[in-house]
């Protein structure tokens, strides 16, 4: 590797680490490339994640289309699912070659499909295997390899197992982790219930920062506002990852994120973002795509603003129709109040 490449990589890692002060969680069926393109228009700084892509799909299935993304999405991280170190290493190489700025290992998803493939949250029971996976990926890529985990699963005692788990992945070379501050109950709760029923333990995540002061720790789970995110950062955590709130009320979370989290000005505007989406939408539909594939991610843009219901109705009713395109989006936008709501903070 020449010196220019080394300098670029150092800058890139520093940029991505700073971006991880606020990130949008990887969410299956939600954070696809169209969603991420929209989110990037709302926040230039926030770190974005793909949906989970399984290592077997890339290595054995050749499903490289799952890695498609627009250059404008940077910084963007690829989340991988898997448990075989060699296969994950191959998948990580493929992801890096496609231009992703980070490779993240899923050790948090509780779905039955994930468990049957022996990856996701069930790997909390196999810290040595997770460490082997991290080490194998780090050996073959130059971008950061990170882990997203739970505080434990089933009858595990998080106070005991989480420090051991983190110590293992740190020893394997992981420098950044995101901790979903709930247990995952693999027996008896659905994936949806696992997002709400197990109690949150934010204090435990804060204590882990005390135990591992040099580890970059982001917190995830139940966070619904920028005010909460700022509080976590002010109280010593390195990053905050927001999931459902960032998807359902993206303007509330992302439009003021660059100012409040990263110190940039000015804040972004969802009306302007809609207009910026129009060329992207036009290109998608003229290439054979359907409008609803994009606009389904835009329904919450004006949550809480006058006209939001009509915006959602026009898009929901019209975007699946043949020939629907940018004109429908402009029609929907005409129902929305153009007065920007007062910013908090």
N, C-alpha and C positions, 0 to 999 in steps of 0.2 A: 504493500500500500504506500503510495507516494505521500509527500508531506502535505500537498494540497488536499488530498482526500482525508488525511488525518485531521487537518484543521476544520474541514467541513463537517466531519463526524463529531468533533468536540462541540462545535457550535450547535449542531443539530441536537445533540443530546441535552445540552444546556437549555436550548429553546423548548424542547419537549418537556423537560423536567419543570421548567417554569410554567408551561401551559397546564401541567397537571395540578396546579393550585385549584383549578376548577375543571371538572370533566363531566361529560354526559355519558351515563352508563351504557354498556352494551346491552341491548334489549332485543330478544328474538322477535322477528316479524316487524320490528319498529325501526331500528337504527340502520336502515339500508342506505344505499348511496344517495338516494333522493332526499331522505330525511337529513342526512349529514350535510348535503349541499345547502339546504335551507338553514340549518343551524349555523353553518359557517357565515352566512350572510348576516345573521343576528349577532354573532360574536366572532371577531377575528382571532381571539386569543385562546378560547377554551379548547381543551383537548377532546377530540371526538373519537369514539370507538365503533368498530364494526359490530354487527351481530356476531355471535359465536360461529366460527367456521371449524368444522372438525378436521383434524389432521388426516384421518383416513380419506375424507372426501377430496382433499388436495393431492395426497400422495398416491393413493390407490385408485381413486375415482377420476382424477384429472379434472376436477371441477374448478378450473381456474377462473371461470366467469364470476365465481363468487368473490373474487378479489378485485373486480373492476371498481374504480373510483375516479373522481375528477381531481386534477391537480389542485384545484382551489380548496379542497378539503383539508389540506395540511394545516396544522399537525394532526395526523390521524393514526390510530393504533389498531392493529389487527388482534382480535381475541381468538385464540385457538382452544379447542377442546380435544383432549386426548390423554393417554396415560403411558404410551410407549415412548421412551426417550429417543430412540433412533428415528421413529416416525415423526415425532414432534420436531426434531432437529431438521429433518428434510422439509417439513411444512414451514418452519421458521425461515429457512433459506429462501423458499419460494416467496414468502411474504415480504422479506427484505428486498428480494429482486424486483418485486412489483412496486416498491417504493414506500412501504409503510414505515413510519417513524418509530414504532415500538411493537414488540410482540408480547402479548399478555396471555397468561395461562389461566383458564377458567377452573377454579377450585371452589366454586360457589353455587353453581346451578343445581337445583334439587329435583329436576324432572325425572320421571321413570325412564324415559328414553336415554337420558344422559347416564343414569345409574347403570342401566343394562350394558352400556358401552364402557363402563368402569372409568368414567371421568366426571368432572364437575365436583359437587360438594362431597361425594363419597370419598374423594381423595384426601379429605381432612383426616381420614383414618390411616392414611399411608404417607406420612411426612417424608420418609426416606425416598419413596418413589417420586414424590413431587420434587425433592431436591435433585434427584438424578435427572428428571426432565428439564429442570432449570439449567443444570450444568451442561447437559447435552446441547441445549439451544444456545447457551452463551458461548459455547466452544466454536460455533459455526456462523454466528451473526455478529455484526458490529453495533447494531442498534440495541437499546435496552431491552432486556427480558424481565417482565414484571409478573406479579401474581395477584389475582383477585380471589379472596377467600372469605369464608364465614368465620365466626368465632368458635365454631364447633358444630358437631352433628349429634343428633339423638341424645344418648345418655352421657356423652362426653362432658367433662367439667372444663369449661372454657378457661378458667383461671389456671388450670394445669396444662392443658394441651396447646393452647394458643402460643404461649412463650416457646414451647418446644418446637412447634411447627415453624414459627418465625425464625428461630435460631437455625433450623435446618436449611431453610431457603436462603437465609443470609449467608451461611457458610458456603452455599452453592454458587454465590455470586449475585444474588438478587439484591438490588439496591432500592427498589420501590415496590410497595405493596398497597393494595386497596382492601380494606377490611369492611365487609358488610357486617354491621354490628348486631346481627341476630344469629342464633343457631339455625340450622336447617334440620327439620324433622323429616327424615327420609321414609319413615314408616308412619302412616296415619294422616299426613297432611298433603294436600295438593300443592303444586308449585305456586298457585295464587295465594293459598293460605300461608305458605311459607314466606310471603312478602309482608304479611300483616300480623299473624298470630304470635309467633315467638317474640318475646319481649326484646326491645332494644337495650343494649348495654353500651352506651357511649363512653361511660366511665372506664370500662375495661380497655377500650381502644386508646383512650388518653393514657392509661397506665402503661400500655405497650410502648408508647412513645418514650416514656421515662425509662423503660427497660432497654430499648433499642434507640438511643438518641441519634445515632447516625443513619438510621433507616428512614427513608422517606415514606411516611404513612399518610394515606388518604382514607377518609372515612366515608361510608356509604350506608344508606338505609334510613328511610323515613324522613329525609331532608326535603323540605318543600319550599324554601325561600332563600333568597340571597342573604337576608339578615342572619339566618342560621349558619350559612356558609361562612360569612364574615366572622361570626362568633367562634366557630371551630378554628379558623385560622388564627384569630387573635389569641386563642387559648393554647396554641402550641402545635397544632397539627399542621402537616405540610400541604395537604390537599383535601378537597371535598369533591365527591362524585355524586351527582344527582341523576335520578332515573326518571320515574313517571312524571314528576312535576315538570321536568325539562321538556318532556314530550307533550304533555297535555296543555301546559301553559308556557310555551317556549319563550314568549316575549317577556313574561314576568321574570324568568330566570336568566335569559341570555342577553336581552337588549341592554341591560345596565351592567352586565358582568365585566366588560372590559374596563369600565370606569371604576367600579367598586372593588374588584378583585385584583386587577392588574394596573390600575392607576392611569389608564388611557382616557382620552376624551376625543370626541363626544360619545354619548350613548347612541345606539342604533335605533332605527324606527321600523316597525313591522310593515307599515304602508310602503315605505321605500323598498323593503325586502321583497314584497310582492311584485313590485315593478321589476326588480332585479331578477326575479325568478322567470319572468316572461320569456326571454330568449332561451333559457334552459328548457322550459316547457315546450316551446315551439320546436326546438331541435328534437326533443324526445318524441313528440307526437308525429312529426314528419318522418321520423326514423321507424315508425311502426308501433311505438309505445302508446299506452292509454293514459289519458289525463289523470284518472283516479289513482294511478300508481304513484303520482307525485302529490296530488292535492289531499290524499288521505292523511298526509303528514302535516298539512297546513290548517286543518280544521280548528285547532286551538290557538291560532295566532292572535286572535282578538278577544280571547277569554276575558270577560269582565268589562268589555268596552261596548257602548251602545251599537247595536247592529250585528253583534257577534252571532246571534241565533240565525239571522237571515243569511249571513256569510256561510255558516255551516250548512244551512238548508239548500242554498243554491248550489254549492259544491257537491253535497251529498246526492242531490237528486239529478244533477246534470253531468257530473264528471264521468260516469260510466257509459254515457251515450256515445254512439258512433259519431266521430267528427268533432267531439268536444275538444276545445283547445284554449289558448290564452284569452279569447274573447269572453268565455264563461267566467274566467277568474276575474277579469275586469268588471263584469256584471256583478259578481258577488261582492267585489270591493266597493262598488257604488252604494251598498247597503250599510257600510261601516262608517261610523263617525270618524272624520279626519282629524279631530282634535286629539292631540297626544295626551294621554293621562299623565298626571303629576308623578314624577319619580320620587322614590323613597331614598333615604340615606343622604 
